[in-house]
Amino acid sequence: MENRENQTSSTEEMVTISRAEYEQLQQEKAQMESTRVRLEAERMCFAHTI
């Protein structure tokens, strides 16, 4: 009997990346989040001036 509980139905593929690539992606993610927070704050300030 095969255990299928841990299998996913996702069509995404698993890939292997280096530690350097992972750290670069984490840094980019943090920068994007910082930009998102800043833009959201600016949007909120702009909305209050209208």
mmCIF entry with sequence, helices, sheets and N, C-alpha, C, O atoms, coordinates in Angstrom:
data_MODEL
# 
_entry.id   MODEL 
# 
_entity.id                         1 
_entity.type                       polymer 
_entity.pdbx_number_of_molecules   1 
# 
_entity_poly.entity_id                      1 
_entity_poly.type                           'polypeptide(L)' 
_entity_poly.nstd_linkage                   no 
_entity_poly.nstd_monomer                   no 
_entity_poly.pdbx_seq_one_letter_code       MENRENQTSSTEEMVTISRAEYEQLQQEKAQMESTRVRLEAERMCFAHTI 
_entity_poly.pdbx_seq_one_letter_code_can   MENRENQTSSTEEMVTISRAEYEQLQQEKAQMESTRVRLEAERMCFAHTI 
_entity_poly.pdbx_strand_id                 A 
# 
loop_
_entity_poly_seq.entity_id 
_entity_poly_seq.num 
_entity_poly_seq.mon_id 
_entity_poly_seq.hetero 
1 1  MET n 
1 2  GLU n 
1 3  ASN n 
1 4  ARG n 
1 5  GLU n 
1 6  ASN n 
1 7  GLN n 
1 8  THR n 
1 9  SER n 
1 10 SER n 
1 11 THR n 
1 12 GLU n 
1 13 GLU n 
1 14 MET n 
1 15 VAL n 
1 16 THR n 
1 17 ILE n 
1 18 SER n 
1 19 ARG n 
1 20 ALA n 
1 21 GLU n 
1 22 TYR n 
1 23 GLU n 
1 24 GLN n 
1 25 LEU n 
1 26 GLN n 
1 27 GLN n 
1 28 GLU n 
1 29 LYS n 
1 30 ALA n 
1 31 GLN n 
1 32 MET n 
1 33 GLU n 
1 34 SER n 
1 35 THR n 
1 36 ARG n 
1 37 VAL n 
1 38 ARG n 
1 39 LEU n 
1 40 GLU n 
1 41 ALA n 
1 42 GLU n 
1 43 ARG n 
1 44 MET n 
1 45 CYS n 
1 46 PHE n 
1 47 ALA n 
1 48 HIS n 
1 49 THR n 
1 50 ILE n 
# 
_struct_asym.id          A 
_struct_asym.entity_id   1 
# 
_struct_conf.conf_type_id            HELX_P 
_struct_conf.id                      HELX_P1 
_struct_conf.pdbx_PDB_helix_id       AA1 
_struct_conf.beg_label_comp_id       ARG 
_struct_conf.beg_label_asym_id       A 
_struct_conf.beg_label_seq_id        19 
_struct_conf.pdbx_beg_PDB_ins_code   ? 
_struct_conf.end_label_comp_id       THR 
_struct_conf.end_label_asym_id       A 
_struct_conf.end_label_seq_id        49 
_struct_conf.pdbx_end_PDB_ins_code   ? 
_struct_conf.beg_auth_comp_id        ARG 
_struct_conf.beg_auth_asym_id        A 
_struct_conf.beg_auth_seq_id         19 
_struct_conf.end_auth_comp_id        THR 
_struct_conf.end_auth_asym_id        A 
_struct_conf.end_auth_seq_id         49 
_struct_conf.pdbx_PDB_helix_class    1 
_struct_conf.details                 ? 
_struct_conf.pdbx_PDB_helix_length   31 
# 
_struct_conf_type.id          HELX_P 
_struct_conf_type.criteria    ? 
_struct_conf_type.reference   ? 
# 
loop_
_atom_site.group_PDB 
_atom_site.id 
_atom_site.type_symbol 
_atom_site.label_atom_id 
_atom_site.label_alt_id 
_atom_site.label_comp_id 
_atom_site.label_asym_id 
_atom_site.label_entity_id 
_atom_site.label_seq_id 
_atom_site.pdbx_PDB_ins_code 
_atom_site.Cartn_x 
_atom_site.Cartn_y 
_atom_site.Cartn_z 
_atom_site.occupancy 
_atom_site.B_iso_or_equiv 
_atom_site.pdbx_formal_charge 
_atom_site.auth_seq_id 
_atom_site.auth_comp_id 
_atom_site.auth_asym_id 
_atom_site.auth_atom_id 
_atom_site.pdbx_PDB_model_num 
ATOM 1   N N  . MET A 1 1  ? 0.854  -1.187 0.000   1.00 0.00 ? 1  MET A N  1 
ATOM 2   C CA . MET A 1 1  ? 0.000  0.000  0.000   1.00 0.00 ? 1  MET A CA 1 
ATOM 3   C C  . MET A 1 1  ? 0.892  1.239  0.000   1.00 0.00 ? 1  MET A C  1 
ATOM 4   O O  . MET A 1 1  ? 1.774  1.378  0.847   1.00 0.00 ? 1  MET A O  1 
ATOM 5   N N  . GLU A 1 2  ? 0.654  2.141  -0.958  1.00 0.00 ? 2  GLU A N  1 
ATOM 6   C CA . GLU A 1 2  ? 1.475  3.342  -1.098  1.00 0.00 ? 2  GLU A CA 1 
ATOM 7   C C  . GLU A 1 2  ? 0.847  4.496  -0.319  1.00 0.00 ? 2  GLU A C  1 
ATOM 8   O O  . GLU A 1 2  ? -0.365 4.703  -0.363  1.00 0.00 ? 2  GLU A O  1 
ATOM 9   N N  . ASN A 1 3  ? 1.685  5.239  0.389   1.00 0.00 ? 3  ASN A N  1 
ATOM 10  C CA . ASN A 1 3  ? 1.210  6.384  1.162   1.00 0.00 ? 3  ASN A CA 1 
ATOM 11  C C  . ASN A 1 3  ? 1.191  7.615  0.260   1.00 0.00 ? 3  ASN A C  1 
ATOM 12  O O  . ASN A 1 3  ? 2.247  8.128  -0.113  1.00 0.00 ? 3  ASN A O  1 
ATOM 13  N N  . ARG A 1 4  ? 0.002  8.089  -0.088  1.00 0.00 ? 4  ARG A N  1 
ATOM 14  C CA . ARG A 1 4  ? -0.137 9.250  -0.969  1.00 0.00 ? 4  ARG A CA 1 
ATOM 15  C C  . ARG A 1 4  ? -0.456 10.525 -0.181  1.00 0.00 ? 4  ARG A C  1 
ATOM 16  O O  . ARG A 1 4  ? -0.640 11.583 -0.783  1.00 0.00 ? 4  ARG A O  1 
ATOM 17  N N  . GLU A 1 5  ? -0.522 10.447 1.110   1.00 0.00 ? 5  GLU A N  1 
ATOM 18  C CA . GLU A 1 5  ? -0.912 11.598 1.916   1.00 0.00 ? 5  GLU A CA 1 
ATOM 19  C C  . GLU A 1 5  ? 0.067  12.758 1.776   1.00 0.00 ? 5  GLU A C  1 
ATOM 20  O O  . GLU A 1 5  ? -0.350 13.916 1.800   1.00 0.00 ? 5  GLU A O  1 
ATOM 21  N N  . ASN A 1 6  ? 1.353  12.472 1.632   1.00 0.00 ? 6  ASN A N  1 
ATOM 22  C CA . ASN A 1 6  ? 2.353  13.516 1.559   1.00 0.00 ? 6  ASN A CA 1 
ATOM 23  C C  . ASN A 1 6  ? 2.578  14.055 0.149   1.00 0.00 ? 6  ASN A C  1 
ATOM 24  O O  . ASN A 1 6  ? 3.374  14.976 -0.034  1.00 0.00 ? 6  ASN A O  1 
ATOM 25  N N  . GLN A 1 7  ? 1.905  13.510 -0.832  1.00 0.00 ? 7  GLN A N  1 
ATOM 26  C CA . GLN A 1 7  ? 2.058  13.985 -2.198  1.00 0.00 ? 7  GLN A CA 1 
ATOM 27  C C  . GLN A 1 7  ? 1.165  15.197 -2.411  1.00 0.00 ? 7  GLN A C  1 
ATOM 28  O O  . GLN A 1 7  ? 0.084  15.307 -1.832  1.00 0.00 ? 7  GLN A O  1 
ATOM 29  N N  . THR A 1 8  ? 1.648  16.113 -3.263  1.00 0.00 ? 8  THR A N  1 
ATOM 30  C CA . THR A 1 8  ? 0.869  17.311 -3.553  1.00 0.00 ? 8  THR A CA 1 
ATOM 31  C C  . THR A 1 8  ? 0.307  17.227 -4.953  1.00 0.00 ? 8  THR A C  1 
ATOM 32  O O  . THR A 1 8  ? 0.819  16.489 -5.796  1.00 0.00 ? 8  THR A O  1 
ATOM 33  N N  . SER A 1 9  ? -0.725 17.968 -5.194  1.00 0.00 ? 9  SER A N  1 
ATOM 34  C CA . SER A 1 9  ? -1.304 18.023 -6.529  1.00 0.00 ? 9  SER A CA 1 
ATOM 35  C C  . SER A 1 9  ? -0.807 19.251 -7.278  1.00 0.00 ? 9  SER A C  1 
ATOM 36  O O  . SER A 1 9  ? -1.286 19.546 -8.373  1.00 0.00 ? 9  SER A O  1 
ATOM 37  N N  . SER A 1 10 ? 0.136  19.959 -6.705  1.00 0.00 ? 10 SER A N  1 
ATOM 38  C CA . SER A 1 10 ? 0.688  21.160 -7.318  1.00 0.00 ? 10 SER A CA 1 
ATOM 39  C C  . SER A 1 10 ? 1.492  20.803 -8.557  1.00 0.00 ? 10 SER A C  1 
ATOM 40  O O  . SER A 1 10 ? 2.124  19.749 -8.630  1.00 0.00 ? 10 SER A O  1 
ATOM 41  N N  . THR A 1 11 ? 1.452  21.710 -9.532  1.00 0.00 ? 11 THR A N  1 
ATOM 42  C CA . THR A 1 11 ? 2.241  21.499 -10.743 1.00 0.00 ? 11 THR A CA 1 
ATOM 43  C C  . THR A 1 11 ? 3.611  22.161 -10.636 1.00 0.00 ? 11 THR A C  1 
ATOM 44  O O  . THR A 1 11 ? 4.410  22.089 -11.570 1.00 0.00 ? 11 THR A O  1 
ATOM 45  N N  . GLU A 1 12 ? 3.887  22.809 -9.496  1.00 0.00 ? 12 GLU A N  1 
ATOM 46  C CA . GLU A 1 12 ? 5.183  23.446 -9.295  1.00 0.00 ? 12 GLU A CA 1 
ATOM 47  C C  . GLU A 1 12 ? 6.271  22.387 -9.183  1.00 0.00 ? 12 GLU A C  1 
ATOM 48  O O  . GLU A 1 12 ? 6.049  21.289 -8.673  1.00 0.00 ? 12 GLU A O  1 
ATOM 49  N N  . GLU A 1 13 ? 7.451  22.747 -9.672  1.00 0.00 ? 13 GLU A N  1 
ATOM 50  C CA . GLU A 1 13 ? 8.579  21.829 -9.606  1.00 0.00 ? 13 GLU A CA 1 
ATOM 51  C C  . GLU A 1 13 ? 9.498  22.196 -8.445  1.00 0.00 ? 13 GLU A C  1 
ATOM 52  O O  . GLU A 1 13 ? 9.618  23.366 -8.082  1.00 0.00 ? 13 GLU A O  1 
ATOM 53  N N  . MET A 1 14 ? 10.133 21.204 -7.878  1.00 0.00 ? 14 MET A N  1 
ATOM 54  C CA . MET A 1 14 ? 11.134 21.432 -6.846  1.00 0.00 ? 14 MET A CA 1 
ATOM 55  C C  . MET A 1 14 ? 12.472 21.697 -7.531  1.00 0.00 ? 14 MET A C  1 
ATOM 56  O O  . MET A 1 14 ? 12.836 21.022 -8.494  1.00 0.00 ? 14 MET A O  1 
ATOM 57  N N  . VAL A 1 15 ? 13.193 22.686 -7.022  1.00 0.00 ? 15 VAL A N  1 
ATOM 58  C CA . VAL A 1 15 ? 14.519 22.974 -7.564  1.00 0.00 ? 15 VAL A CA 1 
ATOM 59  C C  . VAL A 1 15 ? 15.505 23.107 -6.419  1.00 0.00 ? 15 VAL A C  1 
ATOM 60  O O  . VAL A 1 15 ? 15.115 23.332 -5.274  1.00 0.00 ? 15 VAL A O  1 
ATOM 61  N N  . THR A 1 16 ? 16.766 22.966 -6.732  1.00 0.00 ? 16 THR A N  1 
ATOM 62  C CA . THR A 1 16 ? 17.822 23.146 -5.741  1.00 0.00 ? 16 THR A CA 1 
ATOM 63  C C  . THR A 1 16 ? 18.586 24.415 -6.091  1.00 0.00 ? 16 THR A C  1 
ATOM 64  O O  . THR A 1 16 ? 18.978 24.620 -7.240  1.00 0.00 ? 16 THR A O  1 
ATOM 65  N N  . ILE A 1 17 ? 18.795 25.271 -5.079  1.00 0.00 ? 17 ILE A N  1 
ATOM 66  C CA . ILE A 1 17 ? 19.580 26.483 -5.292  1.00 0.00 ? 17 ILE A CA 1 
ATOM 67  C C  . ILE A 1 17 ? 20.712 26.517 -4.271  1.00 0.00 ? 17 ILE A C  1 
ATOM 68  O O  . ILE A 1 17 ? 20.659 25.860 -3.231  1.00 0.00 ? 17 ILE A O  1 
ATOM 69  N N  . SER A 1 18 ? 21.724 27.292 -4.594  1.00 0.00 ? 18 SER A N  1 
ATOM 70  C CA . SER A 1 18 ? 22.873 27.390 -3.692  1.00 0.00 ? 18 SER A CA 1 
ATOM 71  C C  . SER A 1 18 ? 22.527 28.267 -2.490  1.00 0.00 ? 18 SER A C  1 
ATOM 72  O O  . SER A 1 18 ? 21.537 28.999 -2.512  1.00 0.00 ? 18 SER A O  1 
ATOM 73  N N  . ARG A 1 19 ? 23.328 28.191 -1.468  1.00 0.00 ? 19 ARG A N  1 
ATOM 74  C CA . ARG A 1 19 ? 23.148 29.036 -0.273  1.00 0.00 ? 19 ARG A CA 1 
ATOM 75  C C  . ARG A 1 19 ? 23.252 30.507 -0.672  1.00 0.00 ? 19 ARG A C  1 
ATOM 76  O O  . ARG A 1 19 ? 22.496 31.335 -0.164  1.00 0.00 ? 19 ARG A O  1 
ATOM 77  N N  . ALA A 1 20 ? 24.174 30.842 -1.572  1.00 0.00 ? 20 ALA A N  1 
ATOM 78  C CA . ALA A 1 20 ? 24.339 32.230 -2.015  1.00 0.00 ? 20 ALA A CA 1 
ATOM 79  C C  . ALA A 1 20 ? 23.080 32.718 -2.734  1.00 0.00 ? 20 ALA A C  1 
ATOM 80  O O  . ALA A 1 20 ? 22.634 33.845 -2.515  1.00 0.00 ? 20 ALA A O  1 
ATOM 81  N N  . GLU A 1 21 ? 22.512 31.875 -3.586  1.00 0.00 ? 21 GLU A N  1 
ATOM 82  C CA . GLU A 1 21 ? 21.283 32.240 -4.283  1.00 0.00 ? 21 GLU A CA 1 
ATOM 83  C C  . GLU A 1 21 ? 20.143 32.432 -3.287  1.00 0.00 ? 21 GLU A C  1 
ATOM 84  O O  . GLU A 1 21 ? 19.356 33.371 -3.408  1.00 0.00 ? 21 GLU A O  1 
ATOM 85  N N  . TYR A 1 22 ? 20.060 31.546 -2.312  1.00 0.00 ? 22 TYR A N  1 
ATOM 86  C CA . TYR A 1 22 ? 19.022 31.633 -1.292  1.00 0.00 ? 22 TYR A CA 1 
ATOM 87  C C  . TYR A 1 22 ? 19.147 32.942 -0.503  1.00 0.00 ? 22 TYR A C  1 
ATOM 88  O O  . TYR A 1 22 ? 18.159 33.643 -0.284  1.00 0.00 ? 22 TYR A O  1 
ATOM 89  N N  . GLU A 1 23 ? 20.358 33.253 -0.086  1.00 0.00 ? 23 GLU A N  1 
ATOM 90  C CA . GLU A 1 23 ? 20.579 34.472 0.686   1.00 0.00 ? 23 GLU A CA 1 
ATOM 91  C C  . GLU A 1 23 ? 20.270 35.711 -0.145  1.00 0.00 ? 23 GLU A C  1 
ATOM 92  O O  . GLU A 1 23 ? 19.727 36.684 0.379   1.00 0.00 ? 23 GLU A O  1 
ATOM 93  N N  . GLN A 1 24 ? 20.611 35.688 -1.446  1.00 0.00 ? 24 GLN A N  1 
ATOM 94  C CA . GLN A 1 24 ? 20.298 36.805 -2.330  1.00 0.00 ? 24 GLN A CA 1 
ATOM 95  C C  . GLN A 1 24 ? 18.785 36.977 -2.457  1.00 0.00 ? 24 GLN A C  1 
ATOM 96  O O  . GLN A 1 24 ? 18.280 38.099 -2.414  1.00 0.00 ? 24 GLN A O  1 
ATOM 97  N N  . LEU A 1 25 ? 18.069 35.875 -2.611  1.00 0.00 ? 25 LEU A N  1 
ATOM 98  C CA . LEU A 1 25 ? 16.610 35.946 -2.713  1.00 0.00 ? 25 LEU A CA 1 
ATOM 99  C C  . LEU A 1 25 ? 15.988 36.457 -1.415  1.00 0.00 ? 25 LEU A C  1 
ATOM 100 O O  . LEU A 1 25 ? 15.026 37.224 -1.444  1.00 0.00 ? 25 LEU A O  1 
ATOM 101 N N  . GLN A 1 26 ? 16.530 36.037 -0.292  1.00 0.00 ? 26 GLN A N  1 
ATOM 102 C CA . GLN A 1 26 ? 16.032 36.514 1.000   1.00 0.00 ? 26 GLN A CA 1 
ATOM 103 C C  . GLN A 1 26 ? 16.256 38.020 1.138   1.00 0.00 ? 26 GLN A C  1 
ATOM 104 O O  . GLN A 1 26 ? 15.394 38.738 1.644   1.00 0.00 ? 26 GLN A O  1 
ATOM 105 N N  . GLN A 1 27 ? 17.417 38.494 0.685   1.00 0.00 ? 27 GLN A N  1 
ATOM 106 C CA . GLN A 1 27 ? 17.724 39.922 0.741   1.00 0.00 ? 27 GLN A CA 1 
ATOM 107 C C  . GLN A 1 27 ? 16.769 40.704 -0.166  1.00 0.00 ? 27 GLN A C  1 
ATOM 108 O O  . GLN A 1 27 ? 16.259 41.754 0.226   1.00 0.00 ? 27 GLN A O  1 
ATOM 109 N N  . GLU A 1 28 ? 16.531 40.201 -1.360  1.00 0.00 ? 28 GLU A N  1 
ATOM 110 C CA . GLU A 1 28 ? 15.607 40.861 -2.281  1.00 0.00 ? 28 GLU A CA 1 
ATOM 111 C C  . GLU A 1 28 ? 14.194 40.885 -1.710  1.00 0.00 ? 28 GLU A C  1 
ATOM 112 O O  . GLU A 1 28 ? 13.476 41.875 -1.849  1.00 0.00 ? 28 GLU A O  1 
ATOM 113 N N  . LYS A 1 29 ? 13.805 39.796 -1.070  1.00 0.00 ? 29 LYS A N  1 
ATOM 114 C CA . LYS A 1 29 ? 12.477 39.721 -0.451  1.00 0.00 ? 29 LYS A CA 1 
ATOM 115 C C  . LYS A 1 29 ? 12.349 40.778 0.647   1.00 0.00 ? 29 LYS A C  1 
ATOM 116 O O  . LYS A 1 29 ? 11.325 41.453 0.748   1.00 0.00 ? 29 LYS A O  1 
ATOM 117 N N  . ALA A 1 30 ? 13.383 40.917 1.461   1.00 0.00 ? 30 ALA A N  1 
ATOM 118 C CA . ALA A 1 30 ? 13.356 41.904 2.544   1.00 0.00 ? 30 ALA A CA 1 
ATOM 119 C C  . ALA A 1 30 ? 13.293 43.319 1.978   1.00 0.00 ? 30 ALA A C  1 
ATOM 120 O O  . ALA A 1 30 ? 12.583 44.170 2.514   1.00 0.00 ? 30 ALA A O  1 
ATOM 121 N N  . GLN A 1 31 ? 14.028 43.576 0.901   1.00 0.00 ? 31 GLN A N  1 
ATOM 122 C CA . GLN A 1 31 ? 13.992 44.903 0.280   1.00 0.00 ? 31 GLN A CA 1 
ATOM 123 C C  . GLN A 1 31 ? 12.613 45.203 -0.299  1.00 0.00 ? 31 GLN A C  1 
ATOM 124 O O  . GLN A 1 31 ? 12.115 46.322 -0.172  1.00 0.00 ? 31 GLN A O  1 
ATOM 125 N N  . MET A 1 32 ? 12.000 44.212 -0.931  1.00 0.00 ? 32 MET A N  1 
ATOM 126 C CA . MET A 1 32 ? 10.657 44.413 -1.485  1.00 0.00 ? 32 MET A CA 1 
ATOM 127 C C  . MET A 1 32 ? 9.640  44.665 -0.381  1.00 0.00 ? 32 MET A C  1 
ATOM 128 O O  . MET A 1 32 ? 8.749  45.500 -0.536  1.00 0.00 ? 32 MET A O  1 
ATOM 129 N N  . GLU A 1 33 ? 9.767  43.952 0.726   1.00 0.00 ? 33 GLU A N  1 
ATOM 130 C CA . GLU A 1 33 ? 8.853  44.161 1.847   1.00 0.00 ? 33 GLU A CA 1 
ATOM 131 C C  . GLU A 1 33 ? 9.025  45.559 2.424   1.00 0.00 ? 33 GLU A C  1 
ATOM 132 O O  . GLU A 1 33 ? 8.044  46.222 2.762   1.00 0.00 ? 33 GLU A O  1 
ATOM 133 N N  . SER A 1 34 ? 10.270 46.007 2.538   1.00 0.00 ? 34 SER A N  1 
ATOM 134 C CA . SER A 1 34 ? 10.541 47.349 3.033   1.00 0.00 ? 34 SER A CA 1 
ATOM 135 C C  . SER A 1 34 ? 9.925  48.396 2.112   1.00 0.00 ? 34 SER A C  1 
ATOM 136 O O  . SER A 1 34 ? 9.331  49.368 2.578   1.00 0.00 ? 34 SER A O  1 
ATOM 137 N N  . THR A 1 35 ? 10.068 48.197 0.816   1.00 0.00 ? 35 THR A N  1 
ATOM 138 C CA . THR A 1 35 ? 9.481  49.115 -0.158  1.00 0.00 ? 35 THR A CA 1 
ATOM 139 C C  . THR A 1 35 ? 7.964  49.088 -0.077  1.00 0.00 ? 35 THR A C  1 
ATOM 140 O O  . THR A 1 35 ? 7.321  50.135 -0.154  1.00 0.00 ? 35 THR A O  1 
ATOM 141 N N  . ARG A 1 36 ? 7.385  47.899 0.077   1.00 0.00 ? 36 ARG A N  1 
ATOM 142 C CA . ARG A 1 36 ? 5.931  47.781 0.184   1.00 0.00 ? 36 ARG A CA 1 
ATOM 143 C C  . ARG A 1 36 ? 5.409  48.547 1.396   1.00 0.00 ? 36 ARG A C  1 
ATOM 144 O O  . ARG A 1 36 ? 4.406  49.255 1.305   1.00 0.00 ? 36 ARG A O  1 
ATOM 145 N N  . VAL A 1 37 ? 6.089  48.403 2.524   1.00 0.00 ? 37 VAL A N  1 
ATOM 146 C CA . VAL A 1 37 ? 5.668  49.091 3.750   1.00 0.00 ? 37 VAL A CA 1 
ATOM 147 C C  . VAL A 1 37 ? 5.772  50.605 3.567   1.00 0.00 ? 37 VAL A C  1 
ATOM 148 O O  . VAL A 1 37 ? 4.876  51.346 3.971   1.00 0.00 ? 37 VAL A O  1 
ATOM 149 N N  . ARG A 1 38 ? 6.868  51.062 2.958   1.00 0.00 ? 38 ARG A N  1 
ATOM 150 C CA . ARG A 1 38 ? 7.054  52.501 2.729   1.00 0.00 ? 38 ARG A CA 1 
ATOM 151 C C  . ARG A 1 38 ? 5.970  53.045 1.803   1.00 0.00 ? 38 ARG A C  1 
ATOM 152 O O  . ARG A 1 38 ? 5.387  54.093 2.082   1.00 0.00 ? 38 ARG A O  1 
ATOM 153 N N  . LEU A 1 39 ? 5.697  52.346 0.710   1.00 0.00 ? 39 LEU A N  1 
ATOM 154 C CA . LEU A 1 39 ? 4.678  52.799 -0.230  1.00 0.00 ? 39 LEU A CA 1 
ATOM 155 C C  . LEU A 1 39 ? 3.291  52.796 0.394   1.00 0.00 ? 39 LEU A C  1 
ATOM 156 O O  . LEU A 1 39 ? 2.490  53.692 0.132   1.00 0.00 ? 39 LEU A O  1 
ATOM 157 N N  . GLU A 1 40 ? 3.007  51.804 1.209   1.00 0.00 ? 40 GLU A N  1 
ATOM 158 C CA . GLU A 1 40 ? 1.716  51.758 1.903   1.00 0.00 ? 40 GLU A CA 1 
ATOM 159 C C  . GLU A 1 40 ? 1.578  52.947 2.839   1.00 0.00 ? 40 GLU A C  1 
ATOM 160 O O  . GLU A 1 40 ? 0.507  53.550 2.923   1.00 0.00 ? 40 GLU A O  1 
ATOM 161 N N  . ALA A 1 41 ? 2.654  53.291 3.545   1.00 0.00 ? 41 ALA A N  1 
ATOM 162 C CA . ALA A 1 41 ? 2.619  54.438 4.453   1.00 0.00 ? 41 ALA A CA 1 
ATOM 163 C C  . ALA A 1 41 ? 2.410  55.727 3.660   1.00 0.00 ? 41 ALA A C  1 
ATOM 164 O O  . ALA A 1 41 ? 1.637  56.593 4.068   1.00 0.00 ? 41 ALA A O  1 
ATOM 165 N N  . GLU A 1 42 ? 3.102  55.850 2.523   1.00 0.00 ? 42 GLU A N  1 
ATOM 166 C CA . GLU A 1 42 ? 2.930  57.033 1.684   1.00 0.00 ? 42 GLU A CA 1 
ATOM 167 C C  . GLU A 1 42 ? 1.509  57.114 1.144   1.00 0.00 ? 42 GLU A C  1 
ATOM 168 O O  . GLU A 1 42 ? 0.928  58.197 1.076   1.00 0.00 ? 42 GLU A O  1 
ATOM 169 N N  . ARG A 1 43 ? 0.952  55.977 0.763   1.00 0.00 ? 43 ARG A N  1 
ATOM 170 C CA . ARG A 1 43 ? -0.417 55.953 0.244   1.00 0.00 ? 43 ARG A CA 1 
ATOM 171 C C  . ARG A 1 43 ? -1.404 56.406 1.317   1.00 0.00 ? 43 ARG A C  1 
ATOM 172 O O  . ARG A 1 43 ? -2.341 57.152 1.034   1.00 0.00 ? 43 ARG A O  1 
ATOM 173 N N  . MET A 1 44 ? -1.189 55.954 2.535   1.00 0.00 ? 44 MET A N  1 
ATOM 174 C CA . MET A 1 44 ? -2.070 56.338 3.634   1.00 0.00 ? 44 MET A CA 1 
ATOM 175 C C  . MET A 1 44 ? -1.970 57.846 3.899   1.00 0.00 ? 44 MET A C  1 
ATOM 176 O O  . MET A 1 44 ? -2.984 58.501 4.140   1.00 0.00 ? 44 MET A O  1 
ATOM 177 N N  . CYS A 1 45 ? -0.765 58.389 3.856   1.00 0.00 ? 45 CYS A N  1 
ATOM 178 C CA . CYS A 1 45 ? -0.588 59.834 4.073   1.00 0.00 ? 45 CYS A CA 1 
ATOM 179 C C  . CYS A 1 45 ? -1.257 60.618 2.949   1.00 0.00 ? 45 CYS A C  1 
ATOM 180 O O  . CYS A 1 45 ? -1.908 61.631 3.202   1.00 0.00 ? 45 CYS A O  1 
ATOM 181 N N  . PHE A 1 46 ? -1.098 60.154 1.705   1.00 0.00 ? 46 PHE A N  1 
ATOM 182 C CA . PHE A 1 46 ? -1.699 60.814 0.564   1.00 0.00 ? 46 PHE A CA 1 
ATOM 183 C C  . PHE A 1 46 ? -3.221 60.774 0.656   1.00 0.00 ? 46 PHE A C  1 
ATOM 184 O O  . PHE A 1 46 ? -3.890 61.755 0.328   1.00 0.00 ? 46 PHE A O  1 
ATOM 185 N N  . ALA A 1 47 ? -3.763 59.655 1.095   1.00 0.00 ? 47 ALA A N  1 
ATOM 186 C CA . ALA A 1 47 ? -5.217 59.517 1.207   1.00 0.00 ? 47 ALA A CA 1 
ATOM 187 C C  . ALA A 1 47 ? -5.794 60.494 2.212   1.00 0.00 ? 47 ALA A C  1 
ATOM 188 O O  . ALA A 1 47 ? -6.926 60.949 2.053   1.00 0.00 ? 47 ALA A O  1 
ATOM 189 N N  . HIS A 1 48 ? -5.024 60.825 3.256   1.00 0.00 ? 48 HIS A N  1 
ATOM 190 C CA . HIS A 1 48 ? -5.509 61.762 4.276   1.00 0.00 ? 48 HIS A CA 1 
ATOM 191 C C  . HIS A 1 48 ? -5.449 63.200 3.803   1.00 0.00 ? 48 HIS A C  1 
ATOM 192 O O  . HIS A 1 48 ? -6.110 64.059 4.385   1.00 0.00 ? 48 HIS A O  1 
ATOM 193 N N  . THR A 1 49 ? -4.674 63.493 2.762   1.00 0.00 ? 49 THR A N  1 
ATOM 194 C CA . THR A 1 49 ? -4.568 64.864 2.268   1.00 0.00 ? 49 THR A CA 1 
ATOM 195 C C  . THR A 1 49 ? -5.648 65.190 1.256   1.00 0.00 ? 49 THR A C  1 
ATOM 196 O O  . THR A 1 49 ? -5.832 66.353 0.896   1.00 0.00 ? 49 THR A O  1 
ATOM 197 N N  . ILE A 1 50 ? -6.362 64.174 0.793   1.00 0.00 ? 50 ILE A N  1 
ATOM 198 C CA . ILE A 1 50 ? -7.407 64.412 -0.228  1.00 0.00 ? 50 ILE A CA 1 
ATOM 199 C C  . ILE A 1 50 ? -8.714 64.779 0.439   1.00 0.00 ? 50 ILE A C  1 
ATOM 200 O O  . ILE A 1 50 ? -9.710 65.016 -0.245  1.00 0.00 ? 50 ILE A O  1 
# 
